[in-house]
Amino acid sequence: MTEPERSDPTAVASSRASAGRHVLAVDDLRVRRGGRDVLAGLSLRIDAGEAVLVVGANGSGRSTLVAALAGLLPRHGEVRVEGRLVAPSTAAGAVRNGLVAVPERRQLFPNLTVEDHLILGLYALGPRLVRAARRRVAASDVYDLFPVLRERRRQPAGTLSGGEQQMLAVGRALISRPTVLLLDEPFLGLGPAAARSLAESLATLRADQRAVLLIDDHQERGSAIADRLLTLHGGQLF
């Protein structure tokens, strides 16, 4: 089996993206798990308003990439958001630097309400913001992006449909107004209508100059959203 032809992961496929600015810059990212290098000196650039799809075989390290960037796994290498160095410490530190992940399995608390989850999304930003959390949530554009969440704001997350739960997981990440949104299989388990609605919301984020890193097994669907497609193989992006 031949390896895919190597391309420069910093290259931008569209004229719009090439005229942009790198809001995420990753150099020599390394993560070792189970005695092997899952990520082996990986580099990546994403511009403001750009969406990048990362594909690869199961076990290639795509979820590891998201977790490492989000501060959920120990890592080596350099990660910068808008030029600021993001220390390899905690998820809270990554959030404060504008780097927020939506995990594959949503990780919602079934007995907490929609509003409670959105408030949780503010905790990493510090106690001063949390004291005014309910007011900030009420004024947030998350409810404008996902109107159904406003309607369901008093409902426990466990009573929501799969599509509504995914919107809540994305909304919880967006409440801190991240510069870079990391999405790990956001369409998993969604029906066609819910997936289409979420895809339209992601387009709105890009118009707002947020950068998006997307992991999706459905390459055709992911390619319709993304500006670029990169393959993760042997711990490197191609």
Contacts in CASP RR format, 6 or more apart in sequence:
PFRMAT RR
TARGET T0000
AUTHOR 0000-0000-0000
METHOD contacts of the structure
MODEL  1
MTEPERSDPTAVASSRASAGRHVLAVDDLRVRRGGRDVLAGLSLRIDAGE
AVLVVGANGSGRSTLVAALAGLLPRHGEVRVEGRLVAPSTAAGAVRNGLV
AVPERRQLFPNLTVEDHLILGLYALGPRLVRAARRRVAASDVYDLFPVLR
ERRRQPAGTLSGGEQQMLAVGRALISRPTVLLLDEPFLGLGPAAARSLAE
SLATLRADQRAVLLIDDHQERGSAIADRLLTLHGGQLF
3 233 0 8 1.000
3 238 0 8 1.000
4 231 0 8 1.000
4 233 0 8 1.000
4 238 0 8 1.000
5 238 0 8 1.000
6 236 0 8 1.000
6 238 0 8 1.000
7 238 0 8 1.000
9 43 0 8 1.000
9 44 0 8 1.000
9 45 0 8 1.000
9 230 0 8 1.000
9 237 0 8 1.000
9 238 0 8 1.000
10 43 0 8 1.000
10 44 0 8 1.000
10 45 0 8 1.000
12 18 0 8 1.000
12 20 0 8 1.000
12 45 0 8 1.000
12 47 0 8 1.000
12 50 0 8 1.000
12 227 0 8 1.000
12 228 0 8 1.000
13 227 0 8 1.000
13 228 0 8 1.000
14 227 0 8 1.000
14 228 0 8 1.000
16 227 0 8 1.000
17 47 0 8 1.000
17 49 0 8 1.000
17 50 0 8 1.000
17 227 0 8 1.000
17 228 0 8 1.000
20 47 0 8 1.000
20 48 0 8 1.000
20 50 0 8 1.000
21 47 0 8 1.000
21 48 0 8 1.000
22 45 0 8 1.000
22 46 0 8 1.000
22 47 0 8 1.000
23 46 0 8 1.000
23 47 0 8 1.000
23 48 0 8 1.000
23 81 0 8 1.000
23 82 0 8 1.000
23 179 0 8 1.000
23 180 0 8 1.000
23 211 0 8 1.000
24 44 0 8 1.000
24 45 0 8 1.000
24 46 0 8 1.000
24 79 0 8 1.000
24 80 0 8 1.000
24 81 0 8 1.000
24 99 0 8 1.000
24 179 0 8 1.000
24 180 0 8 1.000
24 211 0 8 1.000
24 213 0 8 1.000
25 44 0 8 1.000
25 45 0 8 1.000
25 78 0 8 1.000
25 79 0 8 1.000
25 80 0 8 1.000
25 83 0 8 1.000
26 42 0 8 1.000
26 43 0 8 1.000
26 44 0 8 1.000
26 45 0 8 1.000
26 69 0 8 1.000
26 77 0 8 1.000
26 78 0 8 1.000
26 79 0 8 1.000
26 80 0 8 1.000
27 43 0 8 1.000
27 77 0 8 1.000
27 78 0 8 1.000
28 41 0 8 1.000
28 42 0 8 1.000
28 43 0 8 1.000
28 76 0 8 1.000
28 77 0 8 1.000
28 78 0 8 1.000
29 39 0 8 1.000
29 41 0 8 1.000
29 42 0 8 1.000
29 43 0 8 1.000
29 44 0 8 1.000
29 65 0 8 1.000
29 68 0 8 1.000
29 69 0 8 1.000
29 75 0 8 1.000
29 76 0 8 1.000
29 77 0 8 1.000
29 78 0 8 1.000
29 79 0 8 1.000
30 37 0 8 1.000
30 39 0 8 1.000
30 40 0 8 1.000
30 41 0 8 1.000
30 42 0 8 1.000
30 75 0 8 1.000
30 76 0 8 1.000
30 77 0 8 1.000
31 37 0 8 1.000
31 38 0 8 1.000
31 39 0 8 1.000
31 64 0 8 1.000
31 65 0 8 1.000
31 68 0 8 1.000
31 73 0 8 1.000
31 74 0 8 1.000
31 75 0 8 1.000
31 76 0 8 1.000
32 38 0 8 1.000
33 64 0 8 1.000
33 73 0 8 1.000
37 235 0 8 1.000
38 61 0 8 1.000
38 64 0 8 1.000
38 235 0 8 1.000
39 61 0 8 1.000
39 64 0 8 1.000
39 65 0 8 1.000
39 68 0 8 1.000
39 75 0 8 1.000
39 235 0 8 1.000
40 234 0 8 1.000
40 235 0 8 1.000
40 236 0 8 1.000
41 77 0 8 1.000
41 235 0 8 1.000
41 236 0 8 1.000
42 65 0 8 1.000
42 232 0 8 1.000
42 235 0 8 1.000
42 236 0 8 1.000
42 237 0 8 1.000
43 237 0 8 1.000
44 52 0 8 1.000
44 230 0 8 1.000
44 237 0 8 1.000
46 52 0 8 1.000
46 180 0 8 1.000
46 211 0 8 1.000
46 212 0 8 1.000
46 213 0 8 1.000
47 211 0 8 1.000
48 209 0 8 1.000
48 210 0 8 1.000
48 211 0 8 1.000
49 205 0 8 1.000
49 206 0 8 1.000
49 207 0 8 1.000
49 208 0 8 1.000
49 209 0 8 1.000
49 210 0 8 1.000
49 211 0 8 1.000
49 212 0 8 1.000
50 206 0 8 1.000
50 211 0 8 1.000
50 212 0 8 1.000
50 227 0 8 1.000
50 228 0 8 1.000
51 202 0 8 1.000
51 206 0 8 1.000
51 211 0 8 1.000
51 212 0 8 1.000
51 213 0 8 1.000
51 214 0 8 1.000
51 225 0 8 1.000
51 226 0 8 1.000
51 227 0 8 1.000
51 228 0 8 1.000
52 211 0 8 1.000
52 212 0 8 1.000
52 213 0 8 1.000
52 214 0 8 1.000
52 226 0 8 1.000
52 227 0 8 1.000
52 228 0 8 1.000
52 229 0 8 1.000
52 230 0 8 1.000
53 214 0 8 1.000
53 215 0 8 1.000
53 216 0 8 1.000
53 219 0 8 1.000
53 222 0 8 1.000
53 223 0 8 1.000
53 225 0 8 1.000
53 226 0 8 1.000
53 228 0 8 1.000
53 229 0 8 1.000
53 230 0 8 1.000
54 62 0 8 1.000
54 65 0 8 1.000
54 213 0 8 1.000
54 214 0 8 1.000
54 215 0 8 1.000
54 229 0 8 1.000
54 230 0 8 1.000
54 231 0 8 1.000
54 232 0 8 1.000
54 237 0 8 1.000
55 62 0 8 1.000
55 216 0 8 1.000
55 217 0 8 1.000
55 219 0 8 1.000
55 229 0 8 1.000
55 230 0 8 1.000
55 231 0 8 1.000
55 232 0 8 1.000
56 62 0 8 1.000
56 231 0 8 1.000
56 232 0 8 1.000
56 233 0 8 1.000
57 233 0 8 1.000
60 232 0 8 1.000
60 233 0 8 1.000
60 234 0 8 1.000
60 235 0 8 1.000
61 232 0 8 1.000
61 235 0 8 1.000
62 184 0 8 1.000
62 215 0 8 1.000
62 232 0 8 1.000
63 104 0 8 1.000
63 184 0 8 1.000
63 215 0 8 1.000
64 73 0 8 1.000
65 215 0 8 1.000
65 232 0 8 1.000
66 101 0 8 1.000
66 103 0 8 1.000
66 182 0 8 1.000
66 183 0 8 1.000
66 184 0 8 1.000
66 213 0 8 1.000
66 215 0 8 1.000
67 73 0 8 1.000
67 101 0 8 1.000
68 75 0 8 1.000
69 79 0 8 1.000
69 94 0 8 1.000
69 99 0 8 1.000
69 101 0 8 1.000
69 180 0 8 1.000
69 182 0 8 1.000
69 213 0 8 1.000
70 91 0 8 1.000
70 94 0 8 1.000
70 99 0 8 1.000
70 100 0 8 1.000
70 101 0 8 1.000
70 182 0 8 1.000
71 88 0 8 1.000
71 89 0 8 1.000
71 90 0 8 1.000
71 91 0 8 1.000
71 93 0 8 1.000
71 94 0 8 1.000
72 91 0 8 1.000
72 101 0 8 1.000
74 88 0 8 1.000
75 88 0 8 1.000
76 88 0 8 1.000
77 88 0 8 1.000
78 85 0 8 1.000
79 85 0 8 1.000
79 86 0 8 1.000
79 88 0 8 1.000
79 99 0 8 1.000
80 86 0 8 1.000
81 97 0 8 1.000
81 98 0 8 1.000
81 99 0 8 1.000
81 179 0 8 1.000
81 180 0 8 1.000
82 179 0 8 1.000
84 97 0 8 1.000
86 93 0 8 1.000
86 94 0 8 1.000
86 97 0 8 1.000
86 99 0 8 1.000
87 93 0 8 1.000
91 101 0 8 1.000
91 124 0 8 1.000
92 123 0 8 1.000
92 124 0 8 1.000
93 124 0 8 1.000
94 100 0 8 1.000
94 101 0 8 1.000
95 121 0 8 1.000
95 124 0 8 1.000
95 125 0 8 1.000
95 176 0 8 1.000
95 178 0 8 1.000
96 124 0 8 1.000
96 125 0 8 1.000
97 179 0 8 1.000
98 176 0 8 1.000
98 177 0 8 1.000
98 178 0 8 1.000
98 179 0 8 1.000
98 180 0 8 1.000
99 178 0 8 1.000
99 179 0 8 1.000
99 180 0 8 1.000
99 182 0 8 1.000
100 173 0 8 1.000
100 174 0 8 1.000
100 176 0 8 1.000
100 178 0 8 1.000
100 180 0 8 1.000
100 181 0 8 1.000
100 182 0 8 1.000
101 173 0 8 1.000
101 181 0 8 1.000
101 182 0 8 1.000
101 183 0 8 1.000
101 184 0 8 1.000
102 169 0 8 1.000
102 170 0 8 1.000
102 172 0 8 1.000
102 173 0 8 1.000
102 181 0 8 1.000
102 182 0 8 1.000
102 183 0 8 1.000
102 184 0 8 1.000
102 186 0 8 1.000
103 169 0 8 1.000
103 184 0 8 1.000
104 184 0 8 1.000
104 185 0 8 1.000
104 188 0 8 1.000
104 215 0 8 1.000
106 165 0 8 1.000
106 166 0 8 1.000
106 168 0 8 1.000
106 169 0 8 1.000
107 169 0 8 1.000
108 117 0 8 1.000
108 157 0 8 1.000
108 158 0 8 1.000
108 165 0 8 1.000
108 168 0 8 1.000
108 169 0 8 1.000
109 116 0 8 1.000
109 117 0 8 1.000
109 157 0 8 1.000
110 156 0 8 1.000
110 157 0 8 1.000
110 158 0 8 1.000
111 156 0 8 1.000
111 157 0 8 1.000
111 158 0 8 1.000
112 120 0 8 1.000
112 156 0 8 1.000
112 157 0 8 1.000
113 153 0 8 1.000
113 154 0 8 1.000
113 155 0 8 1.000
113 156 0 8 1.000
113 157 0 8 1.000
114 149 0 8 1.000
114 152 0 8 1.000
114 153 0 8 1.000
114 154 0 8 1.000
114 155 0 8 1.000
114 157 0 8 1.000
114 160 0 8 1.000
114 168 0 8 1.000
115 134 0 8 1.000
115 137 0 8 1.000
115 153 0 8 1.000
115 154 0 8 1.000
117 157 0 8 1.000
117 168 0 8 1.000
117 172 0 8 1.000
118 137 0 8 1.000
118 140 0 8 1.000
118 142 0 8 1.000
118 149 0 8 1.000
118 168 0 8 1.000
118 171 0 8 1.000
118 172 0 8 1.000
118 175 0 8 1.000
119 130 0 8 1.000
119 133 0 8 1.000
119 134 0 8 1.000
119 137 0 8 1.000
120 172 0 8 1.000
121 172 0 8 1.000
121 173 0 8 1.000
121 175 0 8 1.000
121 176 0 8 1.000
122 129 0 8 1.000
122 130 0 8 1.000
122 133 0 8 1.000
122 136 0 8 1.000
122 137 0 8 1.000
122 175 0 8 1.000
122 176 0 8 1.000
123 130 0 8 1.000
124 176 0 8 1.000
125 176 0 8 1.000
129 136 0 8 1.000
136 175 0 8 1.000
137 175 0 8 1.000
140 174 0 8 1.000
140 175 0 8 1.000
141 174 0 8 1.000
142 149 0 8 1.000
142 171 0 8 1.000
142 174 0 8 1.000
142 175 0 8 1.000
143 149 0 8 1.000
143 150 0 8 1.000
143 153 0 8 1.000
145 171 0 8 1.000
145 174 0 8 1.000
145 201 0 8 1.000
145 204 0 8 1.000
145 205 0 8 1.000
146 167 0 8 1.000
146 168 0 8 1.000
146 170 0 8 1.000
146 171 0 8 1.000
146 201 0 8 1.000
148 164 0 8 1.000
148 167 0 8 1.000
149 164 0 8 1.000
149 167 0 8 1.000
149 168 0 8 1.000
149 171 0 8 1.000
152 160 0 8 1.000
152 164 0 8 1.000
157 165 0 8 1.000
157 168 0 8 1.000
158 165 0 8 1.000
160 168 0 8 1.000
161 194 0 8 1.000
162 189 0 8 1.000
162 190 0 8 1.000
162 194 0 8 1.000
163 190 0 8 1.000
163 191 0 8 1.000
163 194 0 8 1.000
163 197 0 8 1.000
163 198 0 8 1.000
166 186 0 8 1.000
166 187 0 8 1.000
166 190 0 8 1.000
166 194 0 8 1.000
166 198 0 8 1.000
167 197 0 8 1.000
167 198 0 8 1.000
167 201 0 8 1.000
169 186 0 8 1.000
170 181 0 8 1.000
170 183 0 8 1.000
170 186 0 8 1.000
170 198 0 8 1.000
170 201 0 8 1.000
173 181 0 8 1.000
174 181 0 8 1.000
174 205 0 8 1.000
178 210 0 8 1.000
179 210 0 8 1.000
179 211 0 8 1.000
180 210 0 8 1.000
180 211 0 8 1.000
180 212 0 8 1.000
180 213 0 8 1.000
181 205 0 8 1.000
181 210 0 8 1.000
181 211 0 8 1.000
181 212 0 8 1.000
181 213 0 8 1.000
182 213 0 8 1.000
183 202 0 8 1.000
183 212 0 8 1.000
183 213 0 8 1.000
183 214 0 8 1.000
183 215 0 8 1.000
183 216 0 8 1.000
184 215 0 8 1.000
185 215 0 8 1.000
185 216 0 8 1.000
185 217 0 8 1.000
186 198 0 8 1.000
186 202 0 8 1.000
186 214 0 8 1.000
186 216 0 8 1.000
187 195 0 8 1.000
187 198 0 8 1.000
187 199 0 8 1.000
187 216 0 8 1.000
187 218 0 8 1.000
187 221 0 8 1.000
188 217 0 8 1.000
190 198 0 8 1.000
195 221 0 8 1.000
199 221 0 8 1.000
199 224 0 8 1.000
199 225 0 8 1.000
202 212 0 8 1.000
202 214 0 8 1.000
202 225 0 8 1.000
203 225 0 8 1.000
205 212 0 8 1.000
206 212 0 8 1.000
212 225 0 8 1.000
212 226 0 8 1.000
214 222 0 8 1.000
214 225 0 8 1.000
214 226 0 8 1.000
216 222 0 8 1.000
219 229 0 8 1.000
223 229 0 8 1.000
230 237 0 8 1.000
230 238 0 8 1.000
231 237 0 8 1.000
231 238 0 8 1.000
232 238 0 8 1.000
END
